[in-house]
Amino acid sequence: MAMTPRLDQRQTQALVMTPQLQQAIKLLQLSNLELAEFVEQELEQNPMLERDESDQGEAPADGPADVGGPEAETVGEGGANESEDAAIDLDFGSEGDGGPTDGDMDVALDDLYSQDGAGDAVEAPADPGYEAVLPMSVAGGYSEELPGLEQVLSTEMSLRDHLLEQLGMDLPDHVDRMVGAYLIDHLDDAGYLTADLENVAAALECGADRVSRVLGSLQQFDPPGLFARNLKECLALQLAERDRLDPAMAALLDNLDMLAKHEFKALAKLCGVDMEDIADMVAEIRALDPKPALAFDGSIAHPVVPDVLMRQRRTGGWHIELNPDTLPRVLVNNEYHAEVNGGGASKEDRQYIIEQYNSANWLVKSLHQRATTILKVAKEIVRQQDAFFAKGVQHLRPLVLRDVAEVIDMHESTVSRVTANKYLASPRGIFELKYFFTSSISSADGGDALSAEAVKHRIKTLIDAEAPGAILSDDKIVDTLRDSGVDIARRTVAKYRESLGIPSSVQRRRTKNARL
């Protein structure tokens, strides 16, 4: 058969993932902090976007297009949604490419990413107004030349500066100081030395004896316990500073694993002391600091900012809305677009302006679609977990992604991305949306299945209430749960117990029976 070129016309169906659609899908799984960083980058790169620094009011008819968020939702006791006033205003008012739809974003998620996881409207509190007050001068007036408050506040000395100050006073030799500074830079957050001494000697091209000698000097620095290579050495340094590192205490440090298991009689025999002495020694150990650097350099724990706010309505049901503080408010500046596009711009400049204007419009509508989807998913989660919010964790029902996806007509992967790194503030506390998706445990009497989290709560309640003379084994917990209608295996109880950080019945018995 002759090989000749020819043209064929075929009709096929394919999903085309444009960069704009990929961006819209990516926005779904971003946390509020990641989203704020992404919007900041877009504001820097796109001249057609600007930040909305005004109050959340209605945008002028001929002004920029204001992007807010979707309407608040009310979940009634029967699961029906009641219409309410918009908690966050929304007004696009600009032309350009059409924004992404639920269908676009939902269909594209499986092809772009792999699934790796499973009444009255509430008004946002108004920002308090502050007057700009200049610092008062010595003469009694006000002066703009005086330093601001942030320039006169004192700051806490870091651990590194504290150690370098001691280094300069205790080590007169400049080579020893260099070795000491190198070791200081290799402390972890807890104060342990992470560098190997032989590697330090090779890196600095000095003798290993000098490095060991400098390390011995550094281990005398304040606070005691720093520069240890392990827990035993850290505790030994603190005991030596208190002049309590005798042979009996050294033998106790050599058997810390036995101390963790509360094998006090065996420890007393190894240390050559009686039970009263071992009790005093254990009390001294417990008074030490296993992470000495944390007390000096305490890090500030930043609270979680919820994405969804929820409260109980006076007439029953739940009112749900997005947190306006986590919604980026950006504007598409139509006036600036008309000004630069109507001038004597070149063909290349006009093409650039059109691309940036369309990109700005797409981002604006993608942000709105993201907010709408989060609210839709959160509303359905609250509806299905109504018993949890009303009665507590024991009434948390089994829930999987498919249960929510089928109701809101989206794909499971869409729900998975939406619930990632998103938090709900409820009357019972702040929870990640993924917390409400749990596996099910069958009921022994044929009733409704129970949530795994609810079963974990029952196990913890049983163990917390046990008496020292009646410690519950895993088998006993299984029997107790089956008597209450929970069909569960012993290995499942052990797995849940370990996930809760609860030791075995043998270790619990030793702990509760220890007379220390």
C-alpha positions as CSV (number, residue, x, y, z in Angstrom):
1,M,0.0,0.0,0.0
2,A,1.4,3.4,-1.0
3,M,2.3,5.8,1.7
4,T,1.0,9.2,0.8
5,P,0.2,12.3,3.0
6,R,-3.5,13.2,3.4
7,L,-5.7,15.4,5.5
8,D,-8.4,14.0,7.8
9,Q,-11.1,15.9,9.8
10,R,-12.0,14.4,13.1
11,Q,-14.4,15.5,15.9
12,T,-13.3,14.9,19.5
13,Q,-14.2,16.1,22.9
14,A,-11.5,17.4,25.2
15,L,-11.2,19.5,28.4
16,V,-9.1,22.6,27.7
17,M,-7.5,23.9,30.9
18,T,-6.8,27.6,30.3
19,P,-4.4,29.4,32.6
20,Q,-7.3,31.4,34.0
21,L,-9.3,28.3,34.8
22,Q,-6.3,26.7,36.5
23,Q,-5.8,29.8,38.6
24,A,-9.5,29.7,39.6
25,I,-9.2,26.1,40.7
26,K,-6.0,26.7,42.6
27,L,-7.7,29.5,44.6
28,L,-10.1,26.9,46.1
29,Q,-7.5,25.1,48.2
30,L,-5.6,28.2,49.4
31,S,-5.9,29.2,53.0
32,N,-6.9,32.8,53.8
33,L,-3.2,33.7,54.5
34,E,-2.1,32.1,51.2
35,L,-4.9,33.8,49.4
36,A,-3.9,37.2,50.8
37,E,-0.3,36.7,49.7
38,F,-1.5,35.7,46.2
39,V,-3.7,38.8,45.9
40,E,-0.8,41.0,47.0
41,Q,1.3,39.7,44.2
42,E,-1.5,40.3,41.7
43,L,-1.9,43.9,43.0
44,E,1.8,44.5,42.4
45,Q,1.8,43.0,38.9
46,N,-1.5,44.1,37.4
47,P,-2.0,47.9,37.0
48,M,-5.8,47.3,36.5
49,L,-6.2,46.1,40.0
50,E,-6.3,48.2,43.1
51,R,-7.1,47.6,46.8
52,D,-10.4,48.7,48.2
53,E,-9.6,50.7,51.2
54,S,-13.0,52.3,51.6
55,D,-15.9,51.0,53.8
56,Q,-17.9,48.0,52.5
57,G,-20.5,50.2,50.9
58,E,-22.0,50.2,47.4
59,A,-19.5,51.2,44.7
60,P,-20.4,54.2,42.5
61,A,-22.1,53.4,39.3
62,D,-19.3,54.8,37.2
63,G,-16.4,53.8,39.5
64,P,-14.4,50.7,40.0
65,A,-16.0,47.3,40.3
66,D,-16.1,46.2,43.9
67,V,-15.8,42.6,44.8
68,G,-17.1,41.4,48.2
69,G,-18.6,38.0,48.9
70,P,-21.7,35.9,48.6
71,E,-24.8,36.2,50.6
72,A,-25.1,34.7,54.1
73,E,-27.0,31.5,54.5
74,T,-29.4,30.3,57.2
75,V,-29.7,26.6,57.9
76,G,-33.1,25.9,59.5
77,E,-33.8,23.1,61.9
78,G,-35.3,21.1,59.1
79,G,-32.4,21.8,56.7
80,A,-34.2,24.4,54.6
81,N,-32.5,27.6,53.7
82,E,-34.2,30.9,54.5
83,S,-33.4,33.9,52.5
84,E,-31.8,36.8,54.3
85,D,-30.1,40.1,53.5
86,A,-26.7,40.0,52.1
87,A,-24.0,40.0,54.8
88,I,-21.4,41.2,52.2
89,D,-22.2,43.4,49.2
90,L,-21.3,42.2,45.8
91,D,-21.2,44.4,42.6
92,F,-19.0,43.5,39.6
93,G,-20.0,46.3,37.2
94,S,-17.2,45.6,34.7
95,E,-16.9,44.0,31.3
96,G,-14.5,41.3,30.2
97,D,-14.3,37.5,30.1
98,G,-17.0,35.6,31.9
99,G,-15.9,34.3,35.3
100,P,-15.6,30.6,36.1
101,T,-18.7,28.6,36.9
102,D,-19.3,25.8,39.4
103,G,-19.2,23.4,36.5
104,D,-15.9,24.6,35.1
105,M,-14.1,24.5,38.4
106,D,-15.7,21.2,39.5
107,V,-15.0,19.3,36.3
108,A,-11.4,20.5,36.1
109,L,-10.3,19.6,39.6
110,D,-9.8,15.9,38.9
111,D,-7.7,16.6,35.8
112,L,-5.5,19.3,37.3
113,Y,-4.9,17.9,40.8
114,S,-4.7,14.5,42.4
115,Q,-7.1,14.0,45.3
116,D,-5.1,13.8,48.5
117,G,-7.5,13.7,51.3
118,A,-10.1,12.7,51.9
119,G,-33.3,35.3,61.2
120,D,-31.4,38.5,61.0
121,A,-28.1,38.7,59.2
122,V,-25.1,39.0,61.4
123,E,-23.4,42.3,60.8
124,A,-19.6,42.4,60.8
125,P,-18.4,44.6,63.7
126,A,-17.4,48.0,62.5
127,D,-13.7,48.8,62.6
128,P,-13.1,51.2,65.6
129,G,-12.0,54.6,64.5
130,Y,-8.7,56.0,65.8
131,E,-7.5,59.5,65.7
132,A,-3.9,60.1,64.7
133,V,-2.3,61.6,67.8
134,L,1.2,63.0,67.6
135,P,3.6,62.4,70.4
136,M,3.7,65.3,73.0
137,S,6.9,67.3,73.1
138,V,8.6,68.5,76.3
139,A,7.3,72.0,75.8
140,G,3.7,70.7,76.0
141,G,2.8,70.8,72.3
142,Y,3.0,68.1,69.6
143,S,5.9,67.3,67.4
144,E,6.2,65.0,64.3
145,E,10.0,64.8,64.9
146,L,9.7,62.6,68.0
147,P,10.2,58.8,67.4
148,G,7.1,56.6,67.0
149,L,6.0,54.2,69.7
150,E,7.5,51.2,67.8
151,Q,10.9,52.9,67.8
152,V,11.1,53.3,71.6
153,L,9.7,50.0,72.8
154,S,12.2,47.7,74.3
155,T,12.8,44.3,72.8
156,E,13.7,41.0,74.5
157,M,17.3,39.8,74.0
158,S,17.4,36.7,71.9
159,L,19.0,33.5,73.2
160,R,21.8,33.9,70.6
161,D,22.7,37.4,71.7
162,H,22.6,36.2,75.3
163,L,25.0,33.4,74.6
164,L,27.3,35.6,72.5
165,E,27.5,38.1,75.3
166,Q,28.7,35.3,77.7
167,L,31.0,34.0,75.0
168,G,32.8,37.4,74.9
169,M,33.3,37.4,78.7
170,D,34.2,33.8,79.3
171,L,36.4,32.9,76.3
172,P,39.3,35.3,75.9
173,D,41.0,33.4,73.0
174,H,39.7,34.6,69.6
175,V,39.9,31.1,68.1
176,D,37.8,29.7,70.9
177,R,35.3,32.4,70.3
178,M,35.0,31.5,66.7
179,V,34.4,27.9,67.5
180,G,31.9,28.9,70.2
181,A,30.0,31.1,67.8
182,Y,29.9,28.3,65.3
183,L,28.4,25.9,67.9
184,I,25.9,28.6,69.0
185,D,24.6,28.7,65.4
186,H,24.0,25.0,65.5
187,L,21.5,24.9,68.4
188,D,18.0,23.8,67.7
189,D,14.9,25.5,69.1
190,A,15.0,23.4,72.3
191,G,18.7,24.2,73.0
192,Y,20.3,20.9,71.8
193,L,23.5,20.8,69.8
194,T,22.8,19.4,66.3
195,A,26.3,19.5,64.9
196,D,28.7,16.5,65.1
197,L,32.0,17.6,66.8
198,E,34.2,15.9,64.2
199,N,32.4,17.7,61.4
200,V,32.8,21.0,63.3
201,A,36.5,20.4,63.6
202,A,36.8,19.5,60.0
203,A,34.8,22.5,58.9
204,L,36.8,24.9,61.0
205,E,40.1,23.1,60.4
206,C,41.0,22.9,64.1
207,G,41.6,20.2,66.5
208,A,38.8,18.0,67.9
209,D,40.2,18.5,71.4
210,R,39.7,22.3,71.0
211,V,36.1,21.9,69.9
212,S,35.4,19.5,72.9
213,R,37.0,22.0,75.3
214,V,35.0,24.9,73.9
215,L,31.8,22.8,74.1
216,G,32.6,22.1,77.8
217,S,32.8,25.8,78.4
218,L,29.6,26.5,76.6
219,Q,27.8,23.9,78.6
220,Q,28.4,26.1,81.7
221,F,26.5,29.0,80.2
222,D,23.2,30.3,81.4
223,P,20.5,28.8,81.2
224,P,21.9,25.5,82.3
225,G,21.2,22.5,80.1
226,L,22.1,24.1,76.8
227,F,24.5,22.5,74.2
228,A,23.5,18.9,75.2
229,R,23.5,16.2,72.6
230,N,20.6,14.2,74.2
231,L,18.1,14.3,77.0
232,K,20.3,12.5,79.5
233,E,23.2,15.0,79.0
234,C,20.7,17.9,79.3
235,L,19.4,16.7,82.6
236,A,22.9,15.9,83.8
237,L,24.1,19.4,83.1
238,Q,21.3,20.9,85.1
239,L,21.8,18.5,88.0
240,A,25.6,19.2,88.0
241,E,24.8,22.9,88.2
242,R,22.8,22.2,91.3
243,D,25.5,19.9,92.7
244,R,23.1,16.9,92.7
245,L,24.8,14.6,90.1
246,D,25.9,11.9,92.5
247,P,26.4,8.2,91.4
248,A,22.8,7.3,92.3
249,M,21.4,10.1,90.2
250,A,23.8,9.1,87.4
251,A,22.4,5.6,87.5
252,L,18.9,6.9,87.3
253,L,19.8,9.0,84.2
254,D,21.2,5.9,82.6
255,N,17.8,4.2,82.9
256,L,15.4,7.0,81.8
257,D,13.4,4.4,79.8
258,M,12.5,2.6,83.1
259,L,11.5,5.9,84.7
260,A,9.1,6.5,81.8
261,K,7.5,3.1,82.5
262,H,7.3,3.9,86.2
263,E,9.4,0.8,87.2
264,F,10.4,2.4,90.5
265,K,11.2,-0.7,92.4
266,A,13.7,-1.9,89.8
267,L,15.2,1.6,89.6
268,A,15.6,1.7,93.4
269,K,17.5,-1.6,93.2
270,L,19.8,-0.3,90.3
271,C,20.5,3.0,92.1
272,G,21.1,1.3,95.4
273,V,18.6,3.4,97.3
274,D,15.2,2.8,99.0
275,M,11.8,3.8,97.7
276,E,11.7,7.1,99.6
277,D,15.0,8.2,98.1
278,I,13.9,7.2,94.6
279,A,10.8,9.3,95.0
280,D,12.9,12.3,95.9
281,M,15.2,11.7,92.9
282,V,12.2,11.4,90.6
283,A,10.8,14.7,91.9
284,E,14.2,16.4,91.2
285,I,14.1,15.1,87.7
286,R,10.6,16.3,87.1
287,A,11.7,19.8,88.3
288,L,14.3,20.1,85.5
289,D,13.7,21.6,82.1
290,P,14.1,19.2,79.2
291,K,14.0,22.0,76.6
292,P,15.9,24.9,78.3
293,A,16.0,27.2,75.2
294,L,12.2,27.4,75.0
295,A,11.9,29.2,78.3
296,F,14.3,31.9,77.0
297,D,13.0,32.3,73.4
298,G,9.3,31.8,73.6
299,S,7.5,32.0,70.3
300,I,4.1,33.7,70.0
301,A,1.3,31.4,69.0
302,H,-0.8,33.0,66.4
303,P,-4.6,32.3,66.7
304,V,-6.4,30.7,63.8
305,V,-8.6,33.1,61.8
306,P,-11.8,31.3,60.8
307,D,-13.0,31.5,57.2
308,V,-16.7,30.9,58.1
309,L,-18.7,32.4,61.0
310,M,-21.7,30.6,62.5
311,R,-24.2,31.4,65.3
312,Q,-27.5,30.1,66.5
313,R,-30.6,32.0,65.5
314,R,-33.2,33.1,68.0
315,T,-35.9,31.4,65.9
316,G,-34.0,28.2,65.6
317,G,-31.4,26.9,63.1
318,W,-28.0,28.3,62.3
319,H,-26.9,31.5,60.6
320,I,-23.7,31.0,58.5
321,E,-21.6,33.7,56.7
322,L,-18.1,34.2,55.5
323,N,-15.7,36.1,57.7
324,P,-15.3,39.5,55.9
325,D,-11.8,39.9,57.4
326,T,-10.5,37.0,55.4
327,L,-12.1,38.1,52.1
328,P,-9.7,40.1,49.9
329,R,-11.4,43.2,48.6
330,V,-9.9,44.2,45.2
331,L,-11.2,46.6,42.5
332,V,-11.1,46.6,38.8
333,N,-10.4,50.2,38.0
334,N,-12.6,50.9,34.9
335,E,-11.8,54.6,34.9
336,Y,-8.0,53.9,34.6
337,H,-8.7,51.4,31.9
338,A,-10.7,53.8,29.9
339,E,-8.1,56.5,30.4
340,V,-5.0,54.5,29.2
341,N,-6.9,52.6,26.5
342,G,-8.4,55.7,24.9
343,G,-5.1,57.6,24.5
344,G,-2.6,57.3,21.7
345,A,-1.3,53.9,22.8
346,S,0.5,51.6,20.4
347,K,-0.9,48.3,19.3
348,E,1.3,46.4,21.7
349,D,0.3,48.7,24.6
350,R,-3.4,48.2,23.9
351,Q,-2.9,44.5,23.7
352,Y,-1.2,44.5,27.1
353,I,-3.9,46.7,28.6
354,I,-6.6,44.3,27.3
355,E,-4.8,41.3,28.7
356,Q,-4.3,42.9,32.1
357,Y,-7.9,44.1,32.2
358,N,-9.3,40.7,31.3
359,S,-7.0,39.0,33.9
360,A,-8.2,41.5,36.6
361,N,-11.8,40.7,35.8
362,W,-11.2,37.0,35.9
363,L,-9.4,37.2,39.3
364,V,-12.3,39.3,40.7
365,K,-14.9,36.7,39.6
366,S,-12.7,33.8,40.6
367,L,-12.5,35.2,44.1
368,H,-16.3,35.6,44.2
369,Q,-16.7,32.0,43.0
370,R,-14.3,30.7,45.6
371,A,-16.2,32.5,48.4
372,T,-19.6,31.2,47.1
373,T,-18.3,27.6,47.0
374,I,-16.8,27.7,50.5
375,L,-20.1,29.0,51.8
376,K,-22.1,26.3,50.0
377,V,-19.9,23.5,51.4
378,A,-19.9,24.9,54.9
379,K,-23.7,25.3,54.9
380,E,-24.1,21.6,53.9
381,I,-21.6,20.4,56.5
382,V,-23.5,22.4,59.2
383,R,-26.8,21.0,58.0
384,Q,-25.6,17.4,58.2
385,Q,-23.8,17.8,61.5
386,D,-26.6,19.8,63.2
387,A,-26.7,17.3,66.1
388,F,-23.0,17.9,66.9
389,F,-23.4,21.6,67.2
390,A,-26.6,21.2,69.3
391,K,-25.7,18.3,71.6
392,G,-21.9,17.7,71.5
393,V,-19.2,15.4,70.1
394,Q,-21.0,12.2,71.0
395,H,-23.6,13.1,68.3
396,L,-21.1,13.7,65.5
397,R,-22.4,11.6,62.6
398,P,-20.3,9.7,60.1
399,L,-19.6,11.9,57.0
400,V,-17.6,11.4,53.9
401,L,-16.8,13.8,51.0
402,R,-19.3,12.1,48.8
403,D,-22.2,12.8,51.1
404,V,-21.6,16.6,50.8
405,A,-20.7,16.5,47.1
406,E,-23.9,14.7,46.0
407,V,-26.1,17.3,47.8
408,I,-24.4,20.4,46.4
409,D,-23.9,18.8,43.0
410,M,-20.1,19.0,42.9
411,H,-17.2,16.5,42.7
412,E,-15.6,15.0,45.8
413,S,-12.3,16.5,44.8
414,T,-13.9,20.0,44.8
415,V,-15.2,19.5,48.3
416,S,-11.8,18.2,49.4
417,R,-10.0,21.3,48.1
418,V,-12.6,23.6,49.6
419,T,-12.3,22.1,53.1
420,A,-8.5,22.1,53.1
421,N,-7.1,24.7,55.5
422,K,-10.5,26.3,56.0
423,Y,-11.9,26.9,59.6
424,L,-15.4,27.3,61.0
425,A,-16.0,29.4,64.1
426,S,-19.0,27.8,65.9
427,P,-20.5,28.1,69.4
428,R,-18.5,25.0,70.3
429,G,-15.2,26.4,69.1
430,I,-13.1,26.7,66.0
431,F,-12.8,23.6,63.8
432,E,-11.2,22.8,60.5
433,L,-13.9,21.8,58.0
434,K,-12.1,18.5,57.4
435,Y,-12.7,17.6,61.1
436,F,-16.4,16.9,60.3
437,F,-15.5,14.1,57.9
438,T,-15.1,10.9,59.9
439,S,-15.4,7.2,59.2
440,S,-18.3,5.2,60.6
441,I,-18.5,2.5,63.3
442,S,-21.4,0.0,63.0
443,S,-24.0,-0.2,65.7
444,A,-24.3,-3.5,67.5
445,D,-28.1,-3.3,67.7
446,G,-28.7,-2.4,64.1
447,G,-29.2,1.3,64.7
448,D,-27.5,4.3,63.1
449,A,-23.7,4.1,62.6
450,L,-21.6,6.2,64.9
451,S,-18.8,8.6,64.0
452,A,-15.2,7.5,64.8
453,E,-14.7,10.8,66.7
454,A,-17.7,10.1,68.8
455,V,-16.4,6.6,69.7
456,K,-13.0,8.1,70.5
457,H,-14.7,10.5,72.9
458,R,-16.5,7.6,74.6
459,I,-13.2,5.7,75.0
460,K,-11.5,8.8,76.6
461,T,-14.5,9.3,78.9
462,L,-14.3,5.7,80.1
463,I,-10.6,5.8,80.8
464,D,-10.8,9.2,82.5
465,A,-13.4,7.8,84.9
466,E,-11.6,4.6,85.8
467,A,-10.4,4.0,89.4
468,P,-6.8,3.1,90.3
469,G,-8.0,-0.3,91.4
470,A,-10.2,-1.0,88.3
471,I,-8.1,-0.1,85.3
472,L,-10.0,-0.9,82.0
473,S,-8.2,-3.2,79.5
474,D,-8.9,-2.9,75.8
475,D,-11.0,-6.0,76.0
476,K,-13.1,-4.5,78.8
477,I,-13.6,-1.3,76.9
478,V,-14.8,-3.4,73.9
479,D,-17.3,-5.1,76.1
480,T,-18.5,-1.8,77.6
481,L,-19.0,-0.2,74.2
482,R,-20.8,-3.2,72.8
483,D,-23.2,-3.1,75.8
484,S,-24.0,0.5,74.8
485,G,-24.6,-0.5,71.2
486,V,-21.2,0.1,69.5
487,D,-19.8,-2.8,67.5
488,I,-16.0,-2.3,67.6
489,A,-13.0,-4.6,67.5
490,R,-10.2,-4.7,70.1
491,R,-7.6,-3.6,67.6
492,T,-9.7,-0.5,66.7
493,V,-9.9,0.4,70.4
494,A,-6.2,0.1,70.7
495,K,-5.7,2.3,67.6
496,Y,-8.0,5.0,68.9
497,R,-6.5,4.9,72.3
498,E,-3.0,5.4,70.9
499,S,-4.2,8.2,68.6
500,L,-5.5,10.0,71.8
501,G,-2.1,9.6,73.4
502,I,-3.4,7.3,76.2
503,P,-1.0,4.6,77.4
504,S,-1.8,0.9,77.8
505,S,-3.7,-0.4,80.9
506,V,-0.4,-1.7,82.3
507,Q,1.2,1.7,82.2
508,R,-1.9,3.4,83.5
509,R,-2.0,1.0,86.4
510,R,1.6,1.7,87.3
511,T,1.1,5.5,87.1
512,K,-2.1,5.6,89.2
513,N,-0.7,3.2,91.8
514,A,2.6,4.9,92.2
515,R,3.0,6.5,95.6
516,L,5.3,9.4,94.6
